[in-house]
Amino acid sequence: MPLTTRALLLDMDGTIVNSDAVVERVWRGWAVGHGLDPEETLKVVHGRQGYATMAALLPDRPMAQNLAENRVLLAQETADVDGVVPVDGAPAFMAAIAGLPHALVTSADAALAHARMGAAGLPMPDVRVTAECVGASKPDPEGFLKGAAELGFDPADCIAFEDSEAGITAARAAGMRVVGVGPRAAAYGPDVHVRDLTEIRVEAAADGLIRLHVGR
């Protein structure tokens, strides 16, 4: 039985773009510089804006310092696209949804989103909610709610594609069903879990519905 929806909201990192190599390089360096365990740090970073990760790991530190350091890390990540590639199946998936209602909802800022989507060879959606568009990072639902509103659909009529705990939590709080993509997502109870986007086939129905067929 396929999933049916009217609009798709897509996270970027780990969902359609594999940027793990860069994320690990940058955040391992940050963790070591702050006397933190890099492996434990990497359990927190996915899905959040950088300042929110820092606040979670260094809760007593002033937010102004987190925001300043986040700007530095964003510049590093934007300049480093070595190893940034599409998630398996992402090029065909993006081609299949090109004429359908969809939006990017990412914790990256606009510059980083453009750098990574470009490095992965993926088209940038016309509708996108980046870090500059929201006042709160995932797991807050603000980004997903804004994405649905910009597309003109009720959140209940949208399906989110996510890979992280923070992202899945945010999408659920927005009232959306969730397709979990990749190994991180399986533990957080998405409605459907796929290893990658080769396991999703998109069908546009005449009644305006989008049908997602899951399975190889």
C-alpha positions in Angstrom: 0.0 0.0 0.0 1.7 3.3 -1.1 1.9 6.4 1.1 -0.3 9.2 -0.3 0.4 12.9 0.2 0.0 16.3 -1.4 3.4 17.7 -0.7 6.9 16.6 0.2 9.3 18.4 2.6 12.9 17.3 2.3 15.7 17.6 4.8 19.1 18.0 3.1 22.1 16.5 4.9 21.8 12.7 5.3 18.5 12.7 3.4 19.3 13.7 -0.1 22.9 14.8 0.3 25.6 12.7 2.0 27.8 15.2 3.7 28.9 13.0 6.6 32.6 13.3 5.6 32.6 17.1 6.0 30.4 17.1 9.1 32.7 14.7 10.8 35.9 16.6 9.8 34.6 19.9 11.1 32.8 18.8 14.2 35.6 16.4 15.3 38.0 19.3 15.2 35.6 21.5 17.1 35.1 18.8 19.8 38.8 18.2 20.3 39.3 21.9 20.6 36.8 22.1 23.4 37.9 19.0 25.2 34.9 17.0 24.2 34.6 13.4 23.0 34.3 13.5 19.2 32.2 10.4 19.0 29.7 11.7 21.6 29.6 15.0 19.8 28.8 13.4 16.5 25.7 11.8 18.1 24.3 15.3 18.7 25.2 17.3 15.6 22.9 15.8 13.0 19.8 17.7 12.1 20.5 20.7 14.3 21.9 24.1 13.6 25.4 24.4 14.9 24.6 26.8 17.7 21.9 24.4 19.0 24.5 21.6 19.0 26.9 23.8 21.0 24.2 24.7 23.5 23.4 21.1 24.0 27.0 20.1 24.6 28.1 23.2 26.5 25.0 24.3 28.3 26.7 26.8 30.6 28.3 28.8 27.8 26.8 32.1 26.6 24.6 31.8 23.5 26.5 34.7 21.9 29.6 32.6 21.9 27.7 29.7 20.3 26.4 32.0 17.6 29.8 33.4 16.9 31.4 30.0 16.7 28.6 28.7 14.6 29.4 31.4 12.0 33.0 30.2 11.8 32.0 26.6 11.4 29.4 27.4 8.7 32.2 29.1 6.7 34.4 26.1 7.1 31.6 23.7 6.0 30.6 25.9 3.1 34.2 25.9 1.8 34.7 22.2 2.2 32.7 20.0 -0.2 35.3 17.2 -0.5 33.3 14.0 -0.3 29.9 15.6 -0.6 27.8 13.3 -2.8 24.1 12.6 -3.4 22.4 9.9 -1.3 21.9 6.8 -3.4 18.8 7.3 -5.5 18.6 11.1 -4.9 19.2 12.3 -8.5 16.3 10.1 -9.8 14.1 11.0 -6.8 14.6 14.7 -7.3 13.9 14.4 -11.1 10.7 12.5 -10.2 9.4 15.2 -7.9 10.5 18.2 -10.1 7.0 19.1 -11.1 5.3 18.2 -7.8 4.9 20.4 -4.6 8.1 20.0 -2.6 10.3 22.1 -0.4 13.8 21.9 1.2 13.7 22.3 5.0 17.3 22.3 6.2 19.3 23.4 9.2 22.0 24.7 6.8 22.1 28.4 5.9 21.5 29.4 2.3 25.1 29.5 1.4 25.8 26.0 2.8 22.7 24.6 1.2 23.7 25.9 -2.3 27.2 24.6 -1.8 26.2 21.1 -0.9 23.3 20.8 -3.4 25.7 22.0 -6.1 28.5 19.6 -5.1 26.0 16.7 -5.1 24.7 17.8 -8.5 21.1 18.1 -7.2 18.6 20.8 -8.3 17.7 23.3 -5.6 14.0 23.4 -4.9 12.2 26.7 -5.6 10.8 26.6 -2.1 13.3 26.3 0.7 13.5 27.0 4.4 17.0 27.5 5.5 18.6 28.5 8.8 18.0 32.2 8.2 14.2 31.6 7.8 13.6 30.4 11.3 14.0 31.5 14.9 14.4 28.0 16.3 16.4 25.0 15.2 15.1 21.5 14.7 13.8 19.7 16.8 11.5 22.7 16.9 8.8 22.3 14.2 9.0 25.9 12.9 10.9 25.0 9.7 8.5 22.3 8.6 5.5 24.4 9.4 6.9 27.3 7.3 7.7 24.9 4.5 4.1 23.6 4.5 2.7 27.1 4.6 4.8 28.3 1.7 3.6 25.4 -0.4 0.0 26.1 0.6 -0.7 22.8 2.3 -1.9 21.7 5.8 1.0 19.9 7.6 -1.2 16.8 7.8 -1.2 16.7 4.0 2.6 16.7 3.9 5.2 14.0 4.2 8.7 14.8 5.5 11.9 13.0 4.6 14.4 13.0 7.4 17.5 11.2 8.7 18.0 12.4 12.2 16.4 12.3 15.6 16.1 16.1 15.7 14.5 16.2 12.2 12.1 13.4 12.8 11.0 15.0 16.1 10.5 18.3 14.4 8.4 16.8 11.6 6.3 14.9 14.0 5.7 18.0 16.1 4.6 19.7 13.0 1.9 17.1 12.5 3.5 15.3 9.5 4.2 11.7 8.6 7.8 10.9 8.2 9.9 8.8 5.8 13.2 8.0 7.6 16.2 7.8 5.3 19.4 6.0 6.1 20.8 4.2 9.1 20.4 7.0 11.7 16.6 7.3 11.1 15.6 3.7 11.9 15.9 4.2 15.7 13.5 7.1 15.9 10.2 5.6 14.8 9.5 7.1 11.3 6.3 6.0 9.6 8.4 4.3 7.0 12.1 3.6 6.9 14.3 3.2 3.8 18.0 2.5 3.4 18.2 5.2 0.7 16.1 6.8 -2.0 16.5 3.9 -4.4 13.7 2.3 -2.3 11.2 5.1 -3.1 9.2 5.3 -6.4 7.1 8.4 -6.9 3.8 8.4 -8.8 1.9 11.6 -9.6 -1.8 10.8 -9.6 -4.5 12.6 -11.7 -6.3 13.8 -8.5 -3.3 15.8 -7.4 -2.1 13.2 -4.9 1.5 12.0 -4.7 1.9 8.3 -4.2 5.1 7.0 -2.7 5.8 3.3 -3.4 8.3 1.9 -0.9 10.6 -1.1 -1.7 13.1 -2.2 -4.2 
